[in-house]
């Protein structure tokens, strides 16, 4: 699966996320967030080396249940899951290497 370019207003339920199999990256943020925009080149570079990873790009904000269930406070927040379990988290990543390393930690 390729990296997604826009944040989706539609989010799976937490129960659906917990049931995911394999490696998944959830990216919480918004299209208008400057920090989110600045992270996109780093994400693109990391995803170019891990195109098989499932990527969910979820619009976050007050009252959004999935982001609240993960206690997201700042954007972008990247949640790295293996079989529905959080393995690692990056908040406002500023380089592709840290994202790539976290991706490596969820790949079997």
Phi and psi restraints in degrees (value plus and minus 20) as a CYANA .aco file:
   2 UNK   PHI    -102.4   -62.4
   2 UNK   PSI     142.5   182.5
   3 UNK   PHI     -84.7   -44.7
   3 UNK   PSI     116.9   156.9
   4 UNK   PHI    -102.4   -62.4
   4 UNK   PSI     131.0   171.0
   5 UNK   PHI    -122.2   -82.2
   5 UNK   PSI     -46.0    -6.0
   6 UNK   PHI    -141.1  -101.1
   6 UNK   PSI     128.7   168.7
   7 UNK   PHI     -94.9   -54.9
   7 UNK   PSI     116.1   156.1
   8 UNK   PHI    -114.7   -74.7
   8 UNK   PSI     117.5   157.5
   9 UNK   PHI     -95.5   -55.5
   9 UNK   PSI     -40.6    -0.6
  10 UNK   PHI    -107.9   -67.9
  10 UNK   PSI     107.7   147.7
  11 UNK   PHI    -147.5  -107.5
  11 UNK   PSI     123.3   163.3
  12 UNK   PHI     -88.4   -48.4
  12 UNK   PSI     145.2   185.2
  13 UNK   PHI     -96.2   -56.2
  13 UNK   PSI     143.3   183.3
  14 UNK   PHI     -83.2   -43.2
  14 UNK   PSI     -56.9   -16.9
  15 UNK   PHI     -82.3   -42.3
  15 UNK   PSI     -58.9   -18.9
  16 UNK   PHI     -85.0   -45.0
  16 UNK   PSI     -63.3   -23.3
  17 UNK   PHI     -83.2   -43.2
  17 UNK   PSI     -63.3   -23.3
  18 UNK   PHI     -82.3   -42.3
  18 UNK   PSI     -43.7    -3.7
  19 UNK   PHI    -111.9   -71.9
  19 UNK   PSI     -24.4    15.6
  20 UNK   PHI     -78.2   -38.2
  20 UNK   PSI     123.2   163.2
  21 UNK   PHI    -127.2   -87.2
  21 UNK   PSI     124.1   164.1
  22 UNK   PHI      65.5   105.5
  22 UNK   PSI    -182.8  -142.8
  23 UNK   PHI    -113.7   -73.7
  23 UNK   PSI     111.8   151.8
  24 UNK   PHI    -159.7  -119.7
  24 UNK   PSI     121.0   161.0
  25 UNK   PHI    -135.9   -95.9
  25 UNK   PSI     103.2   143.2
  26 UNK   PHI    -125.3   -85.3
  26 UNK   PSI     105.9   145.9
  27 UNK   PHI    -131.8   -91.8
  27 UNK   PSI      96.3   136.3
  28 UNK   PHI    -120.1   -80.1
  28 UNK   PSI     115.0   155.0
  29 UNK   PHI     153.8   193.8
  29 UNK   PSI    -179.4  -139.4
  30 UNK   PHI    -162.9  -122.9
  30 UNK   PSI     136.9   176.9
  31 UNK   PHI     -86.4   -46.4
  31 UNK   PSI     -47.1    -7.1
  32 UNK   PHI    -110.4   -70.4
  32 UNK   PSI     -25.3    14.7
  33 UNK   PHI     -93.7   -53.7
  33 UNK   PSI     103.7   143.7
  34 UNK   PHI     -82.3   -42.3
  34 UNK   PSI     -59.5   -19.5
  35 UNK   PHI     -84.4   -44.4
  35 UNK   PSI     -59.1   -19.1
  36 UNK   PHI     -85.3   -45.3
  36 UNK   PSI     -63.5   -23.5
  37 UNK   PHI     -83.2   -43.2
  37 UNK   PSI     -60.4   -20.4
  38 UNK   PHI     -86.4   -46.4
  38 UNK   PSI     -48.2    -8.2
  39 UNK   PHI     -99.7   -59.7
  39 UNK   PSI     -37.8     2.2
  40 UNK   PHI     -79.5   -39.5
  40 UNK   PSI     -62.9   -22.9
  41 UNK   PHI     -81.7   -41.7
  41 UNK   PSI     -56.1   -16.1
  42 UNK   PHI     -88.3   -48.3
  42 UNK   PSI     -61.6   -21.6
  43 UNK   PHI     -83.3   -43.3
  43 UNK   PSI     -64.2   -24.2
  44 UNK   PHI     -79.8   -39.8
  44 UNK   PSI     -62.5   -22.5
  45 UNK   PHI     -84.5   -44.5
  45 UNK   PSI     -65.0   -25.0
  46 UNK   PHI     -85.9   -45.9
  46 UNK   PSI     -62.1   -22.1
  47 UNK   PHI     -88.9   -48.9
  47 UNK   PSI     -45.0    -5.0
  48 UNK   PHI     -84.1   -44.1
  48 UNK   PSI     -45.4    -5.4
  49 UNK   PHI    -113.7   -73.7
  49 UNK   PSI     -30.1     9.9
  50 UNK   PHI    -155.9  -115.9
  50 UNK   PSI      38.0    78.0
  51 UNK   PHI     -87.7   -47.7
  51 UNK   PSI     -35.2     4.8
  52 UNK   PHI    -101.2   -61.2
  52 UNK   PSI     -33.5     6.5
  53 UNK   PHI     -89.7   -49.7
  53 UNK   PSI     119.2   159.2
  54 UNK   PHI     -93.1   -53.1
  54 UNK   PSI     113.9   153.9
  55 UNK   PHI    -144.6  -104.6
  55 UNK   PSI     102.1   142.1
  56 UNK   PHI    -131.0   -91.0
  56 UNK   PSI     107.2   147.2
  57 UNK   PHI    -137.3   -97.3
  57 UNK   PSI      80.3   120.3
  58 UNK   PHI    -129.3   -89.3
  58 UNK   PSI     106.6   146.6
  59 UNK   PHI     -87.9   -47.9
  59 UNK   PSI     112.1   152.1
  60 UNK   PHI    -138.5   -98.5
  60 UNK   PSI     143.2   183.2
  61 UNK   PHI     145.8   185.8
  61 UNK   PSI     159.8   199.8
  62 UNK   PHI     -76.7   -36.7
  62 UNK   PSI     116.0   156.0
  63 UNK   PHI      60.1   100.1
  63 UNK   PSI     -17.3    22.7
  64 UNK   PHI    -106.5   -66.5
  64 UNK   PSI      92.3   132.3
  65 UNK   PHI     -85.0   -45.0
  65 UNK   PSI     -55.4   -15.4
  66 UNK   PHI     -87.0   -47.0
  66 UNK   PSI     -66.4   -26.4
  67 UNK   PHI     -80.9   -40.9
  67 UNK   PSI     -59.4   -19.4
  68 UNK   PHI     -86.7   -46.7
  68 UNK   PSI     -55.4   -15.4
  69 UNK   PHI     -86.4   -46.4
  69 UNK   PSI     -45.5    -5.5
  70 UNK   PHI    -116.3   -76.3
  70 UNK   PSI     -15.6    24.4
  71 UNK   PHI      37.2    77.2
  71 UNK   PSI      21.9    61.9
  72 UNK   PHI     -90.5   -50.5
  72 UNK   PSI     110.2   150.2
  73 UNK   PHI    -138.1   -98.1
  73 UNK   PSI     -56.5   -16.5
  74 UNK   PHI    -145.2  -105.2
  74 UNK   PSI     134.8   174.8
  75 UNK   PHI    -134.7   -94.7
  75 UNK   PSI     129.5   169.5
  76 UNK   PHI     -95.5   -55.5
  76 UNK   PSI     128.1   168.1
  77 UNK   PHI    -136.6   -96.6
  77 UNK   PSI     107.9   147.9
  78 UNK   PHI    -127.6   -87.6
  78 UNK   PSI     106.2   146.2
  79 UNK   PHI    -129.8   -89.8
  79 UNK   PSI     104.2   144.2
  80 UNK   PHI    -124.9   -84.9
  80 UNK   PSI      95.9   135.9
  81 UNK   PHI    -133.2   -93.2
  81 UNK   PSI     125.9   165.9
  82 UNK   PHI    -146.8  -106.8
  82 UNK   PSI      99.6   139.6
  83 UNK   PHI      30.9    70.9
  83 UNK   PSI      24.6    64.6
  84 UNK   PHI      59.4    99.4
  84 UNK   PSI     -20.5    19.5
  85 UNK   PHI    -126.9   -86.9
  85 UNK   PSI     112.3   152.3
  86 UNK   PHI     -87.7   -47.7
  86 UNK   PSI     103.9   143.9
  87 UNK   PHI    -123.7   -83.7
  87 UNK   PSI     -57.7   -17.7
  88 UNK   PHI    -173.4  -133.4
  88 UNK   PSI     142.1   182.1
  89 UNK   PHI    -164.8  -124.8
  89 UNK   PSI     118.1   158.1
  90 UNK   PHI    -145.3  -105.3
  90 UNK   PSI     112.8   152.8
  91 UNK   PHI    -133.7   -93.7
  91 UNK   PSI     104.7   144.7
  92 UNK   PHI      30.3    70.3
  92 UNK   PSI      38.2    78.2
  93 UNK   PHI     -82.3   -42.3
  93 UNK   PSI     123.2   163.2
  94 UNK   PHI    -139.9   -99.9
  94 UNK   PSI     -10.1    29.9
  95 UNK   PHI    -176.4  -136.4
  95 UNK   PSI     134.3   174.3
  96 UNK   PHI     -90.8   -50.8
  96 UNK   PSI     -50.1   -10.1
  97 UNK   PHI     -83.3   -43.3
  97 UNK   PSI     -63.5   -23.5
  98 UNK   PHI     -84.7   -44.7
  98 UNK   PSI     -56.2   -16.2
  99 UNK   PHI     -87.9   -47.9
  99 UNK   PSI     -64.7   -24.7
 100 UNK   PHI     -80.5   -40.5
 100 UNK   PSI     -63.3   -23.3
 101 UNK   PHI     -82.8   -42.8
 101 UNK   PSI     -61.8   -21.8
 102 UNK   PHI     -85.4   -45.4
 102 UNK   PSI     -57.8   -17.8
 103 UNK   PHI     -83.1   -43.1
 103 UNK   PSI     -61.8   -21.8
 104 UNK   PHI     -80.4   -40.4
 104 UNK   PSI     -52.7   -12.7
 105 UNK   PHI     -91.4   -51.4
 105 UNK   PSI     -38.9     1.1
 106 UNK   PHI    -123.8   -83.8
 106 UNK   PSI     -27.6    12.4
 107 UNK   PHI    -108.5   -68.5
 107 UNK   PSI     117.0   157.0
